[in-house]
Amino acid sequence: MGTKAKELVGLNVDELITELNKAYADEWLAYYQYWIAAKTLTGRGSIMLAKELERIAEEELEHAEELAERILMLGGKPLVTPKAWFEETNCGYSEPPEDQEGVIRMVIEAEQCAIEVYERLAKKTLQGDPITYELMLHILEEELEHEDTFENLI
C-alpha cells in the first residue's frame, strides 16, 4: 500500500482486513451454497430456480474477487483455505434443503445476513476509507437486489 493510500485510510487497517476477510469467507460460502443448491434441485419449476441461483452465485463469486482485491490493496492476504472460511464467516453455511421453498428461504436468510454485514462495513468505512466504502455500497446494493429477487419467488 502506497504512502498516500495509507493516509487515505483513517481506520485500523489490520482490523478492517480482518472484517473484509470475514465478508470474503461469506461470499465464497454463499457462492458454493447457491451453486450446489442449483445443481441438486429437483421438481417442478426447478430449472428456473436453478438458473437464478447460478446467476446469483456468479455475483457472489464476483464479490469475493472484489473483496480479495481490496484486501490485497490494503496490504493484507485473503483467507486461502475453505477451512478458514468456515472459521471466519459471519453468516455461516447451511446445507441446501431438498425442497425449493426451503432453498429460497435459505437464500433469503443468507442475503439478509450479508445485508447486515455490508451495512455495518459501509457505516464503519464512511468517514475513514472512501475506497472500501464505495465497494461496500456496491456489494450492498447487489445483496439487496438478491433478497428482493428471492422474496418475490415466495
Chimera marker file (.cmm) of the C-alpha trace (Angstrom):
<marker_set name="trace">
<marker id="1" x="0.000" y="0.000" z="0.000" r="1" g="1" b="0" radius="0.5"/>
<marker id="2" x="1.420" y="3.354" z="-1.025" r="1" g="1" b="0" radius="0.5"/>
<marker id="3" x="2.074" y="6.274" z="1.296" r="1" g="1" b="0" radius="0.5"/>
<marker id="4" x="-0.853" y="8.383" z="0.081" r="1" g="1" b="0" radius="0.5"/>
<marker id="5" x="-3.135" y="5.345" z="0.109" r="1" g="1" b="0" radius="0.5"/>
<marker id="6" x="-2.233" y="4.718" z="3.751" r="1" g="1" b="0" radius="0.5"/>
<marker id="7" x="-3.010" y="8.339" z="4.574" r="1" g="1" b="0" radius="0.5"/>
<marker id="8" x="-6.409" y="7.937" z="2.945" r="1" g="1" b="0" radius="0.5"/>
<marker id="9" x="-7.407" y="5.107" z="5.289" r="1" g="1" b="0" radius="0.5"/>
<marker id="10" x="-8.259" y="6.620" z="8.632" r="1" g="1" b="0" radius="0.5"/>
<marker id="11" x="-9.064" y="3.285" z="10.253" r="1" g="1" b="0" radius="0.5"/>
<marker id="12" x="-7.113" y="0.471" z="11.829" r="1" g="1" b="0" radius="0.5"/>
<marker id="13" x="-6.121" y="-1.338" z="8.634" r="1" g="1" b="0" radius="0.5"/>
<marker id="14" x="-5.492" y="-4.705" z="10.325" r="1" g="1" b="0" radius="0.5"/>
<marker id="15" x="-8.989" y="-4.689" z="11.861" r="1" g="1" b="0" radius="0.5"/>
<marker id="16" x="-10.502" y="-3.688" z="8.523" r="1" g="1" b="0" radius="0.5"/>
<marker id="17" x="-8.664" y="-6.504" z="6.728" r="1" g="1" b="0" radius="0.5"/>
<marker id="18" x="-9.988" y="-8.967" z="9.322" r="1" g="1" b="0" radius="0.5"/>
<marker id="19" x="-13.555" y="-7.787" z="8.728" r="1" g="1" b="0" radius="0.5"/>
<marker id="20" x="-13.138" y="-7.845" z="4.954" r="1" g="1" b="0" radius="0.5"/>
<marker id="21" x="-11.782" y="-11.391" z="5.192" r="1" g="1" b="0" radius="0.5"/>
<marker id="22" x="-14.898" y="-12.439" z="7.121" r="1" g="1" b="0" radius="0.5"/>
<marker id="23" x="-17.054" y="-10.984" z="4.336" r="1" g="1" b="0" radius="0.5"/>
<marker id="24" x="-14.793" y="-12.707" z="1.796" r="1" g="1" b="0" radius="0.5"/>
<marker id="25" x="-15.437" y="-16.029" z="3.568" r="1" g="1" b="0" radius="0.5"/>
<marker id="26" x="-19.183" y="-15.343" z="3.466" r="1" g="1" b="0" radius="0.5"/>
<marker id="27" x="-19.065" y="-14.752" z="-0.279" r="1" g="1" b="0" radius="0.5"/>
<marker id="28" x="-17.175" y="-17.965" z="-1.032" r="1" g="1" b="0" radius="0.5"/>
<marker id="29" x="-19.575" y="-19.969" z="1.127" r="1" g="1" b="0" radius="0.5"/>
<marker id="30" x="-22.613" y="-18.278" z="-0.444" r="1" g="1" b="0" radius="0.5"/>
<marker id="31" x="-21.228" y="-18.986" z="-3.896" r="1" g="1" b="0" radius="0.5"/>
<marker id="32" x="-20.865" y="-22.681" z="-3.148" r="1" g="1" b="0" radius="0.5"/>
<marker id="33" x="-24.144" y="-22.902" z="-1.247" r="1" g="1" b="0" radius="0.5"/>
<marker id="34" x="-26.112" y="-21.402" z="-4.153" r="1" g="1" b="0" radius="0.5"/>
<marker id="35" x="-24.181" y="-23.293" z="-6.807" r="1" g="1" b="0" radius="0.5"/>
<marker id="36" x="-24.684" y="-26.705" z="-5.164" r="1" g="1" b="0" radius="0.5"/>
<marker id="37" x="-28.347" y="-25.905" z="-4.469" r="1" g="1" b="0" radius="0.5"/>
<marker id="38" x="-28.811" y="-25.158" z="-8.178" r="1" g="1" b="0" radius="0.5"/>
<marker id="39" x="-27.197" y="-28.443" z="-9.137" r="1" g="1" b="0" radius="0.5"/>
<marker id="40" x="-29.220" y="-30.585" z="-6.732" r="1" g="1" b="0" radius="0.5"/>
<marker id="41" x="-32.681" y="-29.033" z="-7.126" r="1" g="1" b="0" radius="0.5"/>
<marker id="42" x="-35.430" y="-31.276" z="-8.409" r="1" g="1" b="0" radius="0.5"/>
<marker id="43" x="-39.119" y="-30.942" z="-9.032" r="1" g="1" b="0" radius="0.5"/>
<marker id="44" x="-41.455" y="-28.770" z="-10.997" r="1" g="1" b="0" radius="0.5"/>
<marker id="45" x="-40.045" y="-25.321" z="-11.716" r="1" g="1" b="0" radius="0.5"/>
<marker id="46" x="-36.591" y="-26.277" z="-10.511" r="1" g="1" b="0" radius="0.5"/>
<marker id="47" x="-34.907" y="-25.323" z="-13.792" r="1" g="1" b="0" radius="0.5"/>
<marker id="48" x="-35.956" y="-21.676" z="-13.471" r="1" g="1" b="0" radius="0.5"/>
<marker id="49" x="-34.913" y="-21.501" z="-9.817" r="1" g="1" b="0" radius="0.5"/>
<marker id="50" x="-31.611" y="-23.244" z="-10.599" r="1" g="1" b="0" radius="0.5"/>
<marker id="51" x="-30.796" y="-20.680" z="-13.307" r="1" g="1" b="0" radius="0.5"/>
<marker id="52" x="-31.470" y="-17.844" z="-10.863" r="1" g="1" b="0" radius="0.5"/>
<marker id="53" x="-29.313" y="-19.499" z="-8.200" r="1" g="1" b="0" radius="0.5"/>
<marker id="54" x="-26.472" y="-19.940" z="-10.691" r="1" g="1" b="0" radius="0.5"/>
<marker id="55" x="-26.729" y="-16.297" z="-11.793" r="1" g="1" b="0" radius="0.5"/>
<marker id="56" x="-26.597" y="-15.015" z="-8.239" r="1" g="1" b="0" radius="0.5"/>
<marker id="57" x="-23.849" y="-17.493" z="-7.313" r="1" g="1" b="0" radius="0.5"/>
<marker id="58" x="-21.713" y="-15.867" z="-10.012" r="1" g="1" b="0" radius="0.5"/>
<marker id="59" x="-22.357" y="-12.462" z="-8.452" r="1" g="1" b="0" radius="0.5"/>
<marker id="60" x="-21.312" y="-13.816" z="-5.044" r="1" g="1" b="0" radius="0.5"/>
<marker id="61" x="-18.080" y="-15.083" z="-6.593" r="1" g="1" b="0" radius="0.5"/>
<marker id="62" x="-17.575" y="-11.643" z="-8.131" r="1" g="1" b="0" radius="0.5"/>
<marker id="63" x="-17.971" y="-10.125" z="-4.656" r="1" g="1" b="0" radius="0.5"/>
<marker id="64" x="-15.312" y="-12.487" z="-3.327" r="1" g="1" b="0" radius="0.5"/>
<marker id="65" x="-12.965" y="-11.350" z="-6.095" r="1" g="1" b="0" radius="0.5"/>
<marker id="66" x="-13.634" y="-7.675" z="-5.366" r="1" g="1" b="0" radius="0.5"/>
<marker id="67" x="-13.058" y="-8.194" z="-1.649" r="1" g="1" b="0" radius="0.5"/>
<marker id="68" x="-9.820" y="-10.093" z="-2.302" r="1" g="1" b="0" radius="0.5"/>
<marker id="69" x="-8.570" y="-7.235" z="-4.464" r="1" g="1" b="0" radius="0.5"/>
<marker id="70" x="-9.327" y="-4.698" z="-1.730" r="1" g="1" b="0" radius="0.5"/>
<marker id="71" x="-7.722" y="-6.870" z="0.961" r="1" g="1" b="0" radius="0.5"/>
<marker id="72" x="-4.582" y="-7.085" z="-1.168" r="1" g="1" b="0" radius="0.5"/>
<marker id="73" x="-4.640" y="-3.313" z="-1.807" r="1" g="1" b="0" radius="0.5"/>
<marker id="74" x="-4.732" y="-2.759" z="1.937" r="1" g="1" b="0" radius="0.5"/>
<marker id="75" x="-1.643" y="-4.948" z="2.334" r="1" g="1" b="0" radius="0.5"/>
<marker id="76" x="-3.486" y="-7.989" z="3.641" r="1" g="1" b="0" radius="0.5"/>
<marker id="77" x="-3.884" y="-11.545" z="2.449" r="1" g="1" b="0" radius="0.5"/>
<marker id="78" x="-7.244" y="-13.126" z="1.626" r="1" g="1" b="0" radius="0.5"/>
<marker id="79" x="-8.130" y="-16.297" z="3.514" r="1" g="1" b="0" radius="0.5"/>
<marker id="80" x="-6.662" y="-19.140" z="1.487" r="1" g="1" b="0" radius="0.5"/>
<marker id="81" x="-8.459" y="-22.279" z="2.650" r="1" g="1" b="0" radius="0.5"/>
<marker id="82" x="-12.095" y="-23.339" z="2.865" r="1" g="1" b="0" radius="0.5"/>
<marker id="83" x="-11.391" y="-24.336" z="6.464" r="1" g="1" b="0" radius="0.5"/>
<marker id="84" x="-10.536" y="-20.701" z="7.210" r="1" g="1" b="0" radius="0.5"/>
<marker id="85" x="-13.774" y="-19.592" z="5.501" r="1" g="1" b="0" radius="0.5"/>
<marker id="86" x="-15.780" y="-21.753" z="7.905" r="1" g="1" b="0" radius="0.5"/>
<marker id="87" x="-13.806" y="-20.445" z="10.880" r="1" g="1" b="0" radius="0.5"/>
<marker id="88" x="-14.112" y="-16.755" z="9.945" r="1" g="1" b="0" radius="0.5"/>
<marker id="89" x="-17.565" y="-16.485" z="8.357" r="1" g="1" b="0" radius="0.5"/>
<marker id="90" x="-20.144" y="-14.002" z="9.600" r="1" g="1" b="0" radius="0.5"/>
<marker id="91" x="-23.110" y="-15.763" z="8.051" r="1" g="1" b="0" radius="0.5"/>
<marker id="92" x="-22.144" y="-19.422" z="8.189" r="1" g="1" b="0" radius="0.5"/>
<marker id="93" x="-23.090" y="-22.169" z="5.791" r="1" g="1" b="0" radius="0.5"/>
<marker id="94" x="-26.258" y="-24.221" z="5.593" r="1" g="1" b="0" radius="0.5"/>
<marker id="95" x="-26.576" y="-27.396" z="3.632" r="1" g="1" b="0" radius="0.5"/>
<marker id="96" x="-29.183" y="-26.643" z="0.975" r="1" g="1" b="0" radius="0.5"/>
<marker id="97" x="-32.581" y="-28.223" z="1.672" r="1" g="1" b="0" radius="0.5"/>
<marker id="98" x="-34.048" y="-30.538" z="-0.911" r="1" g="1" b="0" radius="0.5"/>
<marker id="99" x="-37.289" y="-28.614" z="-1.408" r="1" g="1" b="0" radius="0.5"/>
<marker id="100" x="-37.469" y="-25.445" z="-3.469" r="1" g="1" b="0" radius="0.5"/>
<marker id="101" x="-39.226" y="-23.364" z="-0.824" r="1" g="1" b="0" radius="0.5"/>
<marker id="102" x="-36.568" y="-24.365" z="1.712" r="1" g="1" b="0" radius="0.5"/>
<marker id="103" x="-33.830" y="-23.314" z="-0.702" r="1" g="1" b="0" radius="0.5"/>
<marker id="104" x="-35.497" y="-19.954" z="-1.279" r="1" g="1" b="0" radius="0.5"/>
<marker id="105" x="-35.823" y="-19.361" z="2.466" r="1" g="1" b="0" radius="0.5"/>
<marker id="106" x="-32.177" y="-20.389" z="2.978" r="1" g="1" b="0" radius="0.5"/>
<marker id="107" x="-31.046" y="-17.878" z="0.347" r="1" g="1" b="0" radius="0.5"/>
<marker id="108" x="-33.185" y="-15.088" z="1.806" r="1" g="1" b="0" radius="0.5"/>
<marker id="109" x="-31.658" y="-15.703" z="5.233" r="1" g="1" b="0" radius="0.5"/>
<marker id="110" x="-28.145" y="-15.668" z="3.757" r="1" g="1" b="0" radius="0.5"/>
<marker id="111" x="-28.832" y="-12.457" z="1.845" r="1" g="1" b="0" radius="0.5"/>
<marker id="112" x="-30.253" y="-10.762" z="4.940" r="1" g="1" b="0" radius="0.5"/>
<marker id="113" x="-27.107" y="-11.640" z="6.872" r="1" g="1" b="0" radius="0.5"/>
<marker id="114" x="-24.954" y="-10.268" z="4.033" r="1" g="1" b="0" radius="0.5"/>
<marker id="115" x="-27.011" y="-7.057" z="4.017" r="1" g="1" b="0" radius="0.5"/>
<marker id="116" x="-26.322" y="-6.600" z="7.726" r="1" g="1" b="0" radius="0.5"/>
<marker id="117" x="-22.590" y="-7.219" z="7.205" r="1" g="1" b="0" radius="0.5"/>
<marker id="118" x="-22.233" y="-4.748" z="4.332" r="1" g="1" b="0" radius="0.5"/>
<marker id="119" x="-24.399" y="-2.128" z="6.011" r="1" g="1" b="0" radius="0.5"/>
<marker id="120" x="-22.154" y="-2.324" z="9.089" r="1" g="1" b="0" radius="0.5"/>
<marker id="121" x="-18.979" y="-2.153" z="6.974" r="1" g="1" b="0" radius="0.5"/>
<marker id="122" x="-20.344" y="0.770" z="4.958" r="1" g="1" b="0" radius="0.5"/>
<marker id="123" x="-21.049" y="2.711" z="8.147" r="1" g="1" b="0" radius="0.5"/>
<marker id="124" x="-17.608" y="1.831" z="9.507" r="1" g="1" b="0" radius="0.5"/>
<marker id="125" x="-15.770" y="2.970" z="6.376" r="1" g="1" b="0" radius="0.5"/>
<marker id="126" x="-17.927" y="6.019" z="5.525" r="1" g="1" b="0" radius="0.5"/>
<marker id="127" x="-15.568" y="8.507" z="7.179" r="1" g="1" b="0" radius="0.5"/>
<marker id="128" x="-12.340" y="6.515" z="7.240" r="1" g="1" b="0" radius="0.5"/>
<marker id="129" x="-11.878" y="4.716" z="3.914" r="1" g="1" b="0" radius="0.5"/>
<marker id="130" x="-13.676" y="6.040" z="0.821" r="1" g="1" b="0" radius="0.5"/>
<marker id="131" x="-12.466" y="3.247" z="-1.475" r="1" g="1" b="0" radius="0.5"/>
<marker id="132" x="-13.717" y="0.449" z="0.777" r="1" g="1" b="0" radius="0.5"/>
<marker id="133" x="-16.892" y="2.441" z="1.448" r="1" g="1" b="0" radius="0.5"/>
<marker id="134" x="-17.708" y="2.562" z="-2.285" r="1" g="1" b="0" radius="0.5"/>
<marker id="135" x="-17.071" y="-1.178" z="-2.578" r="1" g="1" b="0" radius="0.5"/>
<marker id="136" x="-19.355" y="-1.871" z="0.400" r="1" g="1" b="0" radius="0.5"/>
<marker id="137" x="-22.134" y="0.201" z="-1.197" r="1" g="1" b="0" radius="0.5"/>
<marker id="138" x="-21.732" y="-1.641" z="-4.495" r="1" g="1" b="0" radius="0.5"/>
<marker id="139" x="-21.945" y="-5.067" z="-2.858" r="1" g="1" b="0" radius="0.5"/>
<marker id="140" x="-24.750" y="-3.964" z="-0.504" r="1" g="1" b="0" radius="0.5"/>
<marker id="141" x="-26.821" y="-2.825" z="-3.469" r="1" g="1" b="0" radius="0.5"/>
<marker id="142" x="-26.466" y="-6.217" z="-5.142" r="1" g="1" b="0" radius="0.5"/>
<marker id="143" x="-27.266" y="-8.101" z="-1.926" r="1" g="1" b="0" radius="0.5"/>
<marker id="144" x="-30.448" y="-6.018" z="-1.554" r="1" g="1" b="0" radius="0.5"/>
<marker id="145" x="-31.395" y="-6.955" z="-5.120" r="1" g="1" b="0" radius="0.5"/>
<marker id="146" x="-30.758" y="-10.645" z="-4.365" r="1" g="1" b="0" radius="0.5"/>
<marker id="147" x="-33.005" y="-10.535" z="-1.304" r="1" g="1" b="0" radius="0.5"/>
<marker id="148" x="-35.760" y="-8.880" z="-3.341" r="1" g="1" b="0" radius="0.5"/>
<marker id="149" x="-35.425" y="-11.424" z="-6.142" r="1" g="1" b="0" radius="0.5"/>
<marker id="150" x="-35.890" y="-14.383" z="-3.816" r="1" g="1" b="0" radius="0.5"/>
<marker id="151" x="-38.592" y="-12.788" z="-1.673" r="1" g="1" b="0" radius="0.5"/>
<marker id="152" x="-40.593" y="-12.317" z="-4.885" r="1" g="1" b="0" radius="0.5"/>
<marker id="153" x="-40.387" y="-16.068" z="-5.532" r="1" g="1" b="0" radius="0.5"/>
<marker id="154" x="-42.248" y="-16.969" z="-2.325" r="1" g="1" b="0" radius="0.5"/>
<link id1="1" id2="2" r="1" g="1" b="0" radius="0.2"/>
<link id1="2" id2="3" r="1" g="1" b="0" radius="0.2"/>
<link id1="3" id2="4" r="1" g="1" b="0" radius="0.2"/>
<link id1="4" id2="5" r="1" g="1" b="0" radius="0.2"/>
<link id1="5" id2="6" r="1" g="1" b="0" radius="0.2"/>
<link id1="6" id2="7" r="1" g="1" b="0" radius="0.2"/>
<link id1="7" id2="8" r="1" g="1" b="0" radius="0.2"/>
<link id1="8" id2="9" r="1" g="1" b="0" radius="0.2"/>
<link id1="9" id2="10" r="1" g="1" b="0" radius="0.2"/>
<link id1="10" id2="11" r="1" g="1" b="0" radius="0.2"/>
<link id1="11" id2="12" r="1" g="1" b="0" radius="0.2"/>
<link id1="12" id2="13" r="1" g="1" b="0" radius="0.2"/>
<link id1="13" id2="14" r="1" g="1" b="0" radius="0.2"/>
<link id1="14" id2="15" r="1" g="1" b="0" radius="0.2"/>
<link id1="15" id2="16" r="1" g="1" b="0" radius="0.2"/>
<link id1="16" id2="17" r="1" g="1" b="0" radius="0.2"/>
<link id1="17" id2="18" r="1" g="1" b="0" radius="0.2"/>
<link id1="18" id2="19" r="1" g="1" b="0" radius="0.2"/>
<link id1="19" id2="20" r="1" g="1" b="0" radius="0.2"/>
<link id1="20" id2="21" r="1" g="1" b="0" radius="0.2"/>
<link id1="21" id2="22" r="1" g="1" b="0" radius="0.2"/>
<link id1="22" id2="23" r="1" g="1" b="0" radius="0.2"/>
<link id1="23" id2="24" r="1" g="1" b="0" radius="0.2"/>
<link id1="24" id2="25" r="1" g="1" b="0" radius="0.2"/>
<link id1="25" id2="26" r="1" g="1" b="0" radius="0.2"/>
<link id1="26" id2="27" r="1" g="1" b="0" radius="0.2"/>
<link id1="27" id2="28" r="1" g="1" b="0" radius="0.2"/>
<link id1="28" id2="29" r="1" g="1" b="0" radius="0.2"/>
<link id1="29" id2="30" r="1" g="1" b="0" radius="0.2"/>
<link id1="30" id2="31" r="1" g="1" b="0" radius="0.2"/>
<link id1="31" id2="32" r="1" g="1" b="0" radius="0.2"/>
<link id1="32" id2="33" r="1" g="1" b="0" radius="0.2"/>
<link id1="33" id2="34" r="1" g="1" b="0" radius="0.2"/>
<link id1="34" id2="35" r="1" g="1" b="0" radius="0.2"/>
<link id1="35" id2="36" r="1" g="1" b="0" radius="0.2"/>
<link id1="36" id2="37" r="1" g="1" b="0" radius="0.2"/>
<link id1="37" id2="38" r="1" g="1" b="0" radius="0.2"/>
<link id1="38" id2="39" r="1" g="1" b="0" radius="0.2"/>
<link id1="39" id2="40" r="1" g="1" b="0" radius="0.2"/>
<link id1="40" id2="41" r="1" g="1" b="0" radius="0.2"/>
<link id1="41" id2="42" r="1" g="1" b="0" radius="0.2"/>
<link id1="42" id2="43" r="1" g="1" b="0" radius="0.2"/>
<link id1="43" id2="44" r="1" g="1" b="0" radius="0.2"/>
<link id1="44" id2="45" r="1" g="1" b="0" radius="0.2"/>
<link id1="45" id2="46" r="1" g="1" b="0" radius="0.2"/>
<link id1="46" id2="47" r="1" g="1" b="0" radius="0.2"/>
<link id1="47" id2="48" r="1" g="1" b="0" radius="0.2"/>
<link id1="48" id2="49" r="1" g="1" b="0" radius="0.2"/>
<link id1="49" id2="50" r="1" g="1" b="0" radius="0.2"/>
<link id1="50" id2="51" r="1" g="1" b="0" radius="0.2"/>
<link id1="51" id2="52" r="1" g="1" b="0" radius="0.2"/>
<link id1="52" id2="53" r="1" g="1" b="0" radius="0.2"/>
<link id1="53" id2="54" r="1" g="1" b="0" radius="0.2"/>
<link id1="54" id2="55" r="1" g="1" b="0" radius="0.2"/>
<link id1="55" id2="56" r="1" g="1" b="0" radius="0.2"/>
<link id1="56" id2="57" r="1" g="1" b="0" radius="0.2"/>
<link id1="57" id2="58" r="1" g="1" b="0" radius="0.2"/>
<link id1="58" id2="59" r="1" g="1" b="0" radius="0.2"/>
<link id1="59" id2="60" r="1" g="1" b="0" radius="0.2"/>
<link id1="60" id2="61" r="1" g="1" b="0" radius="0.2"/>
<link id1="61" id2="62" r="1" g="1" b="0" radius="0.2"/>
<link id1="62" id2="63" r="1" g="1" b="0" radius="0.2"/>
<link id1="63" id2="64" r="1" g="1" b="0" radius="0.2"/>
<link id1="64" id2="65" r="1" g="1" b="0" radius="0.2"/>
<link id1="65" id2="66" r="1" g="1" b="0" radius="0.2"/>
<link id1="66" id2="67" r="1" g="1" b="0" radius="0.2"/>
<link id1="67" id2="68" r="1" g="1" b="0" radius="0.2"/>
<link id1="68" id2="69" r="1" g="1" b="0" radius="0.2"/>
<link id1="69" id2="70" r="1" g="1" b="0" radius="0.2"/>
<link id1="70" id2="71" r="1" g="1" b="0" radius="0.2"/>
<link id1="71" id2="72" r="1" g="1" b="0" radius="0.2"/>
<link id1="72" id2="73" r="1" g="1" b="0" radius="0.2"/>
<link id1="73" id2="74" r="1" g="1" b="0" radius="0.2"/>
<link id1="74" id2="75" r="1" g="1" b="0" radius="0.2"/>
<link id1="75" id2="76" r="1" g="1" b="0" radius="0.2"/>
<link id1="76" id2="77" r="1" g="1" b="0" radius="0.2"/>
<link id1="77" id2="78" r="1" g="1" b="0" radius="0.2"/>
<link id1="78" id2="79" r="1" g="1" b="0" radius="0.2"/>
<link id1="79" id2="80" r="1" g="1" b="0" radius="0.2"/>
<link id1="80" id2="81" r="1" g="1" b="0" radius="0.2"/>
<link id1="81" id2="82" r="1" g="1" b="0" radius="0.2"/>
<link id1="82" id2="83" r="1" g="1" b="0" radius="0.2"/>
<link id1="83" id2="84" r="1" g="1" b="0" radius="0.2"/>
<link id1="84" id2="85" r="1" g="1" b="0" radius="0.2"/>
<link id1="85" id2="86" r="1" g="1" b="0" radius="0.2"/>
<link id1="86" id2="87" r="1" g="1" b="0" radius="0.2"/>
<link id1="87" id2="88" r="1" g="1" b="0" radius="0.2"/>
<link id1="88" id2="89" r="1" g="1" b="0" radius="0.2"/>
<link id1="89" id2="90" r="1" g="1" b="0" radius="0.2"/>
<link id1="90" id2="91" r="1" g="1" b="0" radius="0.2"/>
<link id1="91" id2="92" r="1" g="1" b="0" radius="0.2"/>
<link id1="92" id2="93" r="1" g="1" b="0" radius="0.2"/>
<link id1="93" id2="94" r="1" g="1" b="0" radius="0.2"/>
<link id1="94" id2="95" r="1" g="1" b="0" radius="0.2"/>
<link id1="95" id2="96" r="1" g="1" b="0" radius="0.2"/>
<link id1="96" id2="97" r="1" g="1" b="0" radius="0.2"/>
<link id1="97" id2="98" r="1" g="1" b="0" radius="0.2"/>
<link id1="98" id2="99" r="1" g="1" b="0" radius="0.2"/>
<link id1="99" id2="100" r="1" g="1" b="0" radius="0.2"/>
<link id1="100" id2="101" r="1" g="1" b="0" radius="0.2"/>
<link id1="101" id2="102" r="1" g="1" b="0" radius="0.2"/>
<link id1="102" id2="103" r="1" g="1" b="0" radius="0.2"/>
<link id1="103" id2="104" r="1" g="1" b="0" radius="0.2"/>
<link id1="104" id2="105" r="1" g="1" b="0" radius="0.2"/>
<link id1="105" id2="106" r="1" g="1" b="0" radius="0.2"/>
<link id1="106" id2="107" r="1" g="1" b="0" radius="0.2"/>
<link id1="107" id2="108" r="1" g="1" b="0" radius="0.2"/>
<link id1="108" id2="109" r="1" g="1" b="0" radius="0.2"/>
<link id1="109" id2="110" r="1" g="1" b="0" radius="0.2"/>
<link id1="110" id2="111" r="1" g="1" b="0" radius="0.2"/>
<link id1="111" id2="112" r="1" g="1" b="0" radius="0.2"/>
<link id1="112" id2="113" r="1" g="1" b="0" radius="0.2"/>
<link id1="113" id2="114" r="1" g="1" b="0" radius="0.2"/>
<link id1="114" id2="115" r="1" g="1" b="0" radius="0.2"/>
<link id1="115" id2="116" r="1" g="1" b="0" radius="0.2"/>
<link id1="116" id2="117" r="1" g="1" b="0" radius="0.2"/>
<link id1="117" id2="118" r="1" g="1" b="0" radius="0.2"/>
<link id1="118" id2="119" r="1" g="1" b="0" radius="0.2"/>
<link id1="119" id2="120" r="1" g="1" b="0" radius="0.2"/>
<link id1="120" id2="121" r="1" g="1" b="0" radius="0.2"/>
<link id1="121" id2="122" r="1" g="1" b="0" radius="0.2"/>
<link id1="122" id2="123" r="1" g="1" b="0" radius="0.2"/>
<link id1="123" id2="124" r="1" g="1" b="0" radius="0.2"/>
<link id1="124" id2="125" r="1" g="1" b="0" radius="0.2"/>
<link id1="125" id2="126" r="1" g="1" b="0" radius="0.2"/>
<link id1="126" id2="127" r="1" g="1" b="0" radius="0.2"/>
<link id1="127" id2="128" r="1" g="1" b="0" radius="0.2"/>
<link id1="128" id2="129" r="1" g="1" b="0" radius="0.2"/>
<link id1="129" id2="130" r="1" g="1" b="0" radius="0.2"/>
<link id1="130" id2="131" r="1" g="1" b="0" radius="0.2"/>
<link id1="131" id2="132" r="1" g="1" b="0" radius="0.2"/>
<link id1="132" id2="133" r="1" g="1" b="0" radius="0.2"/>
<link id1="133" id2="134" r="1" g="1" b="0" radius="0.2"/>
<link id1="134" id2="135" r="1" g="1" b="0" radius="0.2"/>
<link id1="135" id2="136" r="1" g="1" b="0" radius="0.2"/>
<link id1="136" id2="137" r="1" g="1" b="0" radius="0.2"/>
<link id1="137" id2="138" r="1" g="1" b="0" radius="0.2"/>
<link id1="138" id2="139" r="1" g="1" b="0" radius="0.2"/>
<link id1="139" id2="140" r="1" g="1" b="0" radius="0.2"/>
<link id1="140" id2="141" r="1" g="1" b="0" radius="0.2"/>
<link id1="141" id2="142" r="1" g="1" b="0" radius="0.2"/>
<link id1="142" id2="143" r="1" g="1" b="0" radius="0.2"/>
<link id1="143" id2="144" r="1" g="1" b="0" radius="0.2"/>
<link id1="144" id2="145" r="1" g="1" b="0" radius="0.2"/>
<link id1="145" id2="146" r="1" g="1" b="0" radius="0.2"/>
<link id1="146" id2="147" r="1" g="1" b="0" radius="0.2"/>
<link id1="147" id2="148" r="1" g="1" b="0" radius="0.2"/>
<link id1="148" id2="149" r="1" g="1" b="0" radius="0.2"/>
<link id1="149" id2="150" r="1" g="1" b="0" radius="0.2"/>
<link id1="150" id2="151" r="1" g="1" b="0" radius="0.2"/>
<link id1="151" id2="152" r="1" g="1" b="0" radius="0.2"/>
<link id1="152" id2="153" r="1" g="1" b="0" radius="0.2"/>
<link id1="153" id2="154" r="1" g="1" b="0" radius="0.2"/>
</marker_set>
